[in-house]
Amino acid sequence: MTNNLFGFAAGDTWLHRLSGATKLLAFVGISLIAMASYDTRFTAAIVVMSLILFKMAHIHWRQIRLVVKLILVFSLLNLLTVYLFSPEYGVSLYGTRHLLAGSGYFTITQEQLFYELNLALKYVVTVPLALLFLITTNPSEFAASLNKLHLSYKISYAVALSLRYIPDIQHVYHQISQSQQARGYELSKKAGPLHRLRGAAQVLMPLIFSSLDRIETISQAMKLRRFGRDKKRSWYMDRPFAAADWAVIAGTAGIIVVGLLLFRVNGGRFFNPFR
Amino acid sequence: MAEPIIQFDHVSFQYDSQAEPTLHDVSLTIARGEKVLIVGPSGSGKSTLGNLINGLIPHAIPGKLTGKVTVCGQDVAASSVFDLSQHVGTVLQDPDSQFVGLTTAEDIAFALENDGAPVPEMHERVAAVAKTLGISGQLTQSPQDLSGGQKQRTAMAGVLIDNGQVLLFDEPLAALDPATGKSSIKLIEDLHARLDVTVVIIEHRLEDVLTQPVDRVLVIDNGQLIADVTPSDLLHSALLPQIGVRSPLYLQALTAAGVDLATVTGIASVQTVAAPHLESRLRAWSAAEPAAPRRQVGEPLLTIQGLRFGYDRHTQIFKDLDLTINRGDMVALVGRNGVGKTTLSQLLVGFEQPQAGTMRFAGTDLKTLSIKERADRIGYIMQDPNQMISKNLIRDEVGLGLDLRGVPAAERDARVDEALRICGLYEFRHWPISALSFGQKKRVTIAAILVLQPAMMILDEPTAGQDWRHYTQMMRFLESLNQEHGMTIMLITHDMHLMLEYASRTIVLGDDGILMDAAPARVLSDTGVIEAASLAETSLYQLAQRFGLDPDRFTGQVIEHERQGMSHDE
């Protein structure tokens, strides 16, 4: 079998036992405040916290290696473009200019570096939180938790189902790709990237068609069991909130309050060490 | 007659996507508590009939409906899929494709969840229905990880939880191995007896369904209800062969022995079938009939020695497997689900790598060859043609492998034409693939492999989902490839008839390697192997046993006789 890109991994840590809704609330709440705040101390603290949580959830590096690498590449690209488009944005933000190198358009200032460090921290902070949520929340609870936050259960279920089918689709992709390789498409590392991309496109067509068939069957099967009849539904896996859930929600609220207080202390979203 | 629960009153239906109506003026009545079988070839409209009972037609599948369908007192057209589902529980063909829950328990509870039932009540009812179906131990497992039989029980539990009055099974045997299929049919009978429900089974494998009592058989052909009879009346009539549904093997044996079916009593079961002097007539026939010829054995083509493989350290699928396939063999590879039949073929074509052992093909060590190079020698055809086809036009699809191998245009065209001719697709060569039937698509995938001129082909369930007529066409075609073109063929199958009729040799895979490697009729006469490999005894075996004949010899003779009869018909 192929490895899951990311997906639920069963476990029995306190993070796994939390209600899905709690984890979703905590994830959304902490991410929002971390995205809003440009206080380096605050975001760095949250990064450290999420790394500790990773350890506690017994998540292994190999489970997340691929996603983390992908995200690193994209954030580096993003940081580079931010710099290319306005190399002096940090200067206008922080109101001071400590030139390190360069002249003319492309300068390197302490302010810009600091600003980009803050940006980088933001990417780094939300990703572990999202992964933590996805890996420790079983997809059926995931749907229930979205629904608890008053998202329509049809949409919640659709999201959960698509998460659940990721491994299946990977499996079918794998099968199709092998049969295409037998026909003569070189999809292994021996072939050039362009060639592999073209080969992958050949796999997609059968994949899409076989997936469409499946979607039709499953949607009929769901209708035959009354999915979508009522405005509300209940969830077999629904768990009443336990003490730990309340504690996590209180903790989340605490973190948000600290973040907001820092806005006041800093006189805005930005922590400015240059003044 | 008891109170009617399902009524069709002059019903016709035409799908929006089709030019012709699929059902023409069908009228029928099913009474409360009855157990009814609907048979007919593919495309006859029998599934359409089922979808009219559960309301998918006209509510989810659009089309033009005339006449009136009444189910449990409700007019189907005026009701909804949701409301009807309270009365009619539908178990679809392939349980795998309809599971939504992450665990078995959630999947069973799905309908209750949608009703907004309170959580404690759901847990209680799921536990109760799981107990009825004997899957209490599987509740926390993922439905995908269950065995075939447990999957089907889960799917049944998911509809039984509604306490509906009608249970509708759409081709319940399609995805199951023979032994599991038999126990499923038995389970349906148990439910019918215990829960006092009305049961409707749609299936073209008549003989398997009739191993348990059925009140009535509705025969559908070309969208029309052509018979509404008891099983015995149906079997006495000559209707089945005419519409391309296979009649039970034990009756074929009787016909072969010259027994007039009109004189037969107890026709519905091999255990009760009787006729004047039946035993002596069968005995005389078997003594006079030549034994089925043994096929010649060619030189070894594929030699596997000491093969070891497992997907992870804990589950070893093959430990020191030895196997030789000879040139010209037509081998059936059989065994329980998950025993490694597909894995073995994937090791051969290079999709998976063995942990130890050697595989030599015509003297070449397969280890030294890439997937692409192996494909020039061993072609592998997946069960679902849709997973193999990547072009829009037939010619392009069949020529793809040659294009990718840089074969010059003239030679390419000649080889494509030849492959298309062999596969009977030449006249369709400029057609888009989307216009083809399932069986034709399958042929396209075979042509696309054939064009690479492999010496051996592996086919995964070549006849799955096809009715007898298409099945026979497909198998005749493979047989001609084998006999006229010298192709060595390995068939992965669950179909005992297919194996009996077409294979020259059967390899039974078990947990500890090869359980048996012998002629098909021999395999099906070995009760121990049958049980260990989840195969099923055929009714020929049971008939031979009943009358003290040699099952191996008798089975071979009847099958050979039938094959010859069929070639005379053509």
Interface residues (C-beta under 8 A of the other chain):
Chain A: M1 N138 P139 S140 L161 R164 D168 V172 Q175 I176 Q178 S179 Q180 Q181 A182 R183 G184 Y185 E186 Q202 V203 M205 P206 F209 S210 D213 R214 T217 I218 S219 Q220 A221 M222 K223 L224 R225 R226 F227 G228 R229 D230 K232 R233 S234 W235 Y236 M237 D238
Chain B: N54 L56 A60 S80 V81 F82 S85 Q86 T90 L92 D94 S97 Q98 V100 G101 L102 T103 A105 E106 A109 F110 A111 L112 E113 N114 D115 G116 A117 P118 V119 M122 H123 V126 Q144 G158 V159 Y311 Q346 V349 G350 F351 I371 K372 R374 A375 G379 Y380 M382 D384 N386 Q387 M388 I389 S390 L400 G401 D403 L404 R405 A448
